[in-house]
Amino acid sequence: MRPIRMVDLQGQYQEIKQDVDQVIQQVIDETSFVKGPMVSGFERDLEKYLGVKHVIGCANGTDALQVAMMALGLKPGDEVITSNFTFVATVEVIALLGLTPVLVDVDPDTFNIDPAAIERSITDKTKAIVPVHIFGQCAPMEEILEIAKKHNLFVIEDNAQAIGADYTFSNGHVAKAGTMGDIGCTSFFPSKNLGCYGDGGALFTNDSELSEKIGIVVNHGMKVRYYHDEVGVNSRLDSIQAAVLKVKLAKLDEYCDKRRYAAEYYTKAFQLCRKLQTPKQESLTSHVFHQYTLRLHDVDRDGLMKHLAEKNIPCAVYYPVPLHMQKAYQDPRYNEGDFPVTEMLSKEVLSLPMHTEFDDEQLAYITDAVLEFVNQ
């Protein structure tokens, strides 16, 4: 049996090696490494795939969130509501800009932000909501957009984990994750569903004026070279990363299907085990399974992780410490116990290997190992 990896980028590369090597060599031959034709070509391809008017590449997903908030004109003291159950980058940029992060709890089954908790947290200082499409399926966007419209708030989608997922509104309209709010943001970190071979990110919007502003902010605040109309940053997607992404974007739907196959295998294997709660998929959103995350009930998580490690099966906890309990983000507004769902999840969740290169032998080995420990 081939070695089991948490994310098998090596196996994925071998399948697309010829195409990837060719486009990287093309960039080197053209020596257009920043803002070159490969970047604009990828941006146009992604616009077509997402059905969105504008895609603007940037250096990474964290920058994408920061640039979105800068482009929307958020000012120090403005409140931004987001999920407590997410990677730190979501609140990191809020703090860096002098904005005020307002954390809210999540749904215990989908792990996505709770719209009712958003509504309860809105004040006269609230300016934006950042829903995180966690682990590969969309947050309840129809409710979130209605709340935003009611209170005149911006919506910035953190789509680092769900690119390729679809969301269906009650009127039947289908939209891609990241294209429903004012701005969508994504990361192309190598382990993402659409990942490059370094750091990379992008912003999406249907607002042409906002797109122009984003393009200025990511390029040192310049529209015309050496004329700085805005305070900006240096955050550009480089041509080699865009070349890799251009190849992989053509296979994204195939990659999503392969992840779903692995997820279905896991779920079928675990469906009769009451100690394992498998991921819930909402009917309104497809799931692209950036992570396959179990909730463990009456299971020694550390013991299970040790058991899997002994069998050379990687696993991970996303996320072991809620944001309000992180040293860097401690806030007198929040105390332990204030976010019961998030705090419960941090103690119960465990993510199994998830990628596009599994074979059934590997999946059987993983599921058998989990059940061996859980059922002992």
ZIWO-V276318 format. One record per residue. N is the residue number from 0. RES is the residue in three letters. PHI is phi in radians with two decimals (NA if undefined). NEAR is the number of other ideal C-beta (glycine too) atoms within 10 Angstrom. Layout:
BEGIN
n->(N,N)
res->(RES,RES)
phi->(PHI,PHI)
near->(NEAR,NEAR)
END
This chain:
BEGIN
n->(0,1,2,3,4,5,6,7,8,9,10,11,12,13,14,15,16,17,18,19,20,21,22,23,24,25,26,27,28,29,30,31,32,33,34,35,36,37,38,39,40,41,42,43,44,45,46,47,48,49,50,51,52,53,54,55,56,57,58,59,60,61,62,63,64,65,66,67,68,69,70,71,72,73,74,75,76,77,78,79,80,81,82,83,84,85,86,87,88,89,90,91,92,93,94,95,96,97,98,99,100,101,102,103,104,105,106,107,108,109,110,111,112,113,114,115,116,117,118,119,120,121,122,123,124,125,126,127,128,129,130,131,132,133,134,135,136,137,138,139,140,141,142,143,144,145,146,147,148,149,150,151,152,153,154,155,156,157,158,159,160,161,162,163,164,165,166,167,168,169,170,171,172,173,174,175,176,177,178,179,180,181,182,183,184,185,186,187,188,189,190,191,192,193,194,195,196,197,198,199,200,201,202,203,204,205,206,207,208,209,210,211,212,213,214,215,216,217,218,219,220,221,222,223,224,225,226,227,228,229,230,231,232,233,234,235,236,237,238,239,240,241,242,243,244,245,246,247,248,249,250,251,252,253,254,255,256,257,258,259,260,261,262,263,264,265,266,267,268,269,270,271,272,273,274,275,276,277,278,279,280,281,282,283,284,285,286,287,288,289,290,291,292,293,294,295,296,297,298,299,300,301,302,303,304,305,306,307,308,309,310,311,312,313,314,315,316,317,318,319,320,321,322,323,324,325,326,327,328,329,330,331,332,333,334,335,336,337,338,339,340,341,342,343,344,345,346,347,348,349,350,351,352,353,354,355,356,357,358,359,360,361,362,363,364,365,366,367,368,369,370,371,372,373,374,375)
res->(MET,ARG,PRO,ILE,ARG,MET,VAL,ASP,LEU,GLN,GLY,GLN,TYR,GLN,GLU,ILE,LYS,GLN,ASP,VAL,ASP,GLN,VAL,ILE,GLN,GLN,VAL,ILE,ASP,GLU,THR,SER,PHE,VAL,LYS,GLY,PRO,MET,VAL,SER,GLY,PHE,GLU,ARG,ASP,LEU,GLU,LYS,TYR,LEU,GLY,VAL,LYS,HIS,VAL,ILE,GLY,CYS,ALA,ASN,GLY,THR,ASP,ALA,LEU,GLN,VAL,ALA,MET,MET,ALA,LEU,GLY,LEU,LYS,PRO,GLY,ASP,GLU,VAL,ILE,THR,SER,ASN,PHE,THR,PHE,VAL,ALA,THR,VAL,GLU,VAL,ILE,ALA,LEU,LEU,GLY,LEU,THR,PRO,VAL,LEU,VAL,ASP,VAL,ASP,PRO,ASP,THR,PHE,ASN,ILE,ASP,PRO,ALA,ALA,ILE,GLU,ARG,SER,ILE,THR,ASP,LYS,THR,LYS,ALA,ILE,VAL,PRO,VAL,HIS,ILE,PHE,GLY,GLN,CYS,ALA,PRO,MET,GLU,GLU,ILE,LEU,GLU,ILE,ALA,LYS,LYS,HIS,ASN,LEU,PHE,VAL,ILE,GLU,ASP,ASN,ALA,GLN,ALA,ILE,GLY,ALA,ASP,TYR,THR,PHE,SER,ASN,GLY,HIS,VAL,ALA,LYS,ALA,GLY,THR,MET,GLY,ASP,ILE,GLY,CYS,THR,SER,PHE,PHE,PRO,SER,LYS,ASN,LEU,GLY,CYS,TYR,GLY,ASP,GLY,GLY,ALA,LEU,PHE,THR,ASN,ASP,SER,GLU,LEU,SER,GLU,LYS,ILE,GLY,ILE,VAL,VAL,ASN,HIS,GLY,MET,LYS,VAL,ARG,TYR,TYR,HIS,ASP,GLU,VAL,GLY,VAL,ASN,SER,ARG,LEU,ASP,SER,ILE,GLN,ALA,ALA,VAL,LEU,LYS,VAL,LYS,LEU,ALA,LYS,LEU,ASP,GLU,TYR,CYS,ASP,LYS,ARG,ARG,TYR,ALA,ALA,GLU,TYR,TYR,THR,LYS,ALA,PHE,GLN,LEU,CYS,ARG,LYS,LEU,GLN,THR,PRO,LYS,GLN,GLU,SER,LEU,THR,SER,HIS,VAL,PHE,HIS,GLN,TYR,THR,LEU,ARG,LEU,HIS,ASP,VAL,ASP,ARG,ASP,GLY,LEU,MET,LYS,HIS,LEU,ALA,GLU,LYS,ASN,ILE,PRO,CYS,ALA,VAL,TYR,TYR,PRO,VAL,PRO,LEU,HIS,MET,GLN,LYS,ALA,TYR,GLN,ASP,PRO,ARG,TYR,ASN,GLU,GLY,ASP,PHE,PRO,VAL,THR,GLU,MET,LEU,SER,LYS,GLU,VAL,LEU,SER,LEU,PRO,MET,HIS,THR,GLU,PHE,ASP,ASP,GLU,GLN,LEU,ALA,TYR,ILE,THR,ASP,ALA,VAL,LEU,GLU,PHE,VAL,ASN,GLN)
phi->(NA,-1.16,-1.01,-1.64,-2.03,-1.06,-2.40,-1.68,-1.24,-1.13,-1.10,-1.10,-1.08,-1.04,-1.27,-1.98,-0.94,-1.05,-1.17,-1.13,-1.05,-1.16,-1.29,-1.13,-1.10,-1.08,-1.08,-1.11,-1.12,-1.37,0.89,-1.96,-1.61,-2.27,0.99,-1.51,-1.11,-1.17,-1.18,-1.14,-1.12,-1.12,-1.02,-1.17,-1.08,-1.23,-1.00,-1.14,-1.09,-1.42,1.21,-2.13,-1.26,-2.40,-2.13,-2.14,-1.24,-2.59,-1.32,-2.95,-1.21,-1.15,-1.05,-1.00,-1.13,-1.12,-1.09,-1.02,-1.21,-1.17,-1.14,-1.44,1.34,-1.18,-2.09,-0.88,1.69,-1.13,-1.67,-2.19,-1.59,-2.65,-1.32,-1.43,-1.87,-2.82,-1.20,-1.06,-0.95,-1.06,-1.67,-0.98,-1.24,-1.07,-1.16,-1.06,-1.52,1.33,-1.44,-1.92,-1.28,-2.04,-1.57,-2.33,-1.39,-2.22,-1.27,-1.23,-1.74,-1.70,1.25,-1.53,-1.00,-1.60,-1.00,-1.11,-1.20,-1.07,-1.02,-1.18,-1.69,-1.32,-2.24,-1.26,-1.69,-1.24,-2.13,-2.69,-2.10,-2.07,-1.29,-1.85,-1.44,-1.32,1.12,2.18,-2.27,-1.22,-1.10,-1.24,-1.21,-1.07,-1.15,-1.14,-1.16,-1.15,-1.09,-1.10,-1.13,-1.07,-1.88,1.00,-2.02,-1.33,-2.16,-2.00,-1.46,-1.53,-1.89,-1.13,-2.01,-2.31,-1.07,1.76,-1.30,-1.90,-2.20,-1.92,-1.37,-1.10,-1.53,1.63,-1.19,-1.96,-2.31,-1.37,-0.95,1.65,-1.95,-1.74,-1.54,-1.16,-2.48,-1.90,-2.22,-2.47,-2.01,-1.93,-0.88,-0.88,-1.44,-1.22,-1.03,-2.05,-2.09,-1.71,-1.94,3.08,-1.71,-3.03,-2.83,-2.79,-2.11,-2.17,-2.80,-1.74,-1.70,-1.13,-1.15,-1.19,-1.04,-1.10,-1.11,-1.08,-1.05,-1.29,-1.09,-1.22,-2.04,1.07,1.31,-1.80,-1.77,-1.89,-0.98,1.25,-2.03,-1.81,-1.55,-2.34,-1.31,-2.18,-2.37,-1.77,-2.52,-2.22,-1.35,-1.44,-1.16,-1.15,-1.14,-1.10,-1.11,-1.07,-1.15,-1.08,-1.15,-1.30,-1.06,-1.12,-1.93,-1.06,-1.10,-1.09,-1.08,-1.08,-1.11,-1.16,-1.15,-1.12,-1.06,-1.10,-1.10,-1.12,-1.10,-1.00,-1.08,-1.10,-1.17,-1.73,-1.12,-1.67,-1.67,-1.20,-1.43,-2.07,-1.72,-1.40,-1.04,-1.55,-1.89,-1.26,-1.21,-1.48,-2.34,-1.31,-2.14,-1.88,0.83,-1.03,-2.25,-1.91,-2.05,-1.55,-1.85,-1.72,-2.04,1.00,-2.19,-1.28,-1.11,-1.07,-1.12,-1.13,-1.10,-1.13,-1.03,-1.16,-1.06,-1.13,-1.75,1.07,-1.96,-1.30,-2.75,-2.73,-1.90,-2.07,-2.40,-1.35,-2.27,-1.01,-1.07,-1.25,-1.87,-1.35,-0.97,-1.21,-2.13,-1.09,-2.54,-1.08,-1.23,-2.13,-2.32,-1.03,1.79,-1.32,-2.21,-1.06,-1.23,-1.02,-1.15,-1.14,-1.08,-1.06,-1.64,-1.94,-1.40,-2.63,-1.80,-1.61,-0.92,-2.61,-2.87,-1.80,-2.01,-1.19,-2.05,-1.10,-1.08,-1.14,-1.10,-1.14,-1.10,-1.15,-1.15,-1.09,-1.17,-1.10,-1.17,-1.00,-1.33,-1.15,-1.61,-1.26)
near->(9,11,11,21,17,16,18,19,16,10,16,20,15,11,12,14,10,9,16,18,12,11,20,18,11,15,21,13,8,12,8,14,13,10,16,17,13,25,26,14,15,28,20,12,16,23,16,11,17,22,12,19,13,19,26,28,26,31,21,22,27,23,27,32,32,23,27,29,25,22,27,17,11,20,10,8,10,19,19,26,28,25,28,30,29,27,18,15,20,27,25,17,25,25,14,12,17,11,21,19,21,25,25,21,24,22,21,17,13,20,26,26,29,21,21,12,19,26,16,11,17,17,10,6,12,20,20,24,29,29,29,24,28,28,23,28,26,30,32,20,25,18,16,25,19,13,18,22,10,10,15,8,21,21,19,27,29,29,31,28,25,33,29,23,23,17,24,17,13,7,6,6,10,11,17,21,27,30,21,24,26,20,30,28,29,30,28,30,17,16,13,20,24,23,21,24,17,14,18,31,27,29,31,31,23,16,14,10,9,19,20,14,22,26,19,20,25,28,21,16,16,16,13,8,8,6,8,14,11,16,9,19,17,11,21,19,28,20,27,21,26,29,26,27,27,21,17,23,19,13,16,17,12,10,20,24,12,18,23,16,15,22,21,12,18,23,16,11,18,19,9,8,17,9,16,22,17,17,21,14,17,17,6,16,22,22,22,27,27,26,21,22,23,25,20,17,12,7,18,12,16,9,12,19,17,11,18,21,11,9,14,12,20,16,19,15,17,19,20,11,13,23,25,20,18,12,6,9,19,12,12,5,11,17,11,9,7,15,24,10,18,23,19,14,23,18,11,17,22,20,19,24,23,23,20,20,20,21,11,10,11,20,19,13,16,24,19,11,20,27,16,13,17,21,9,7)
END
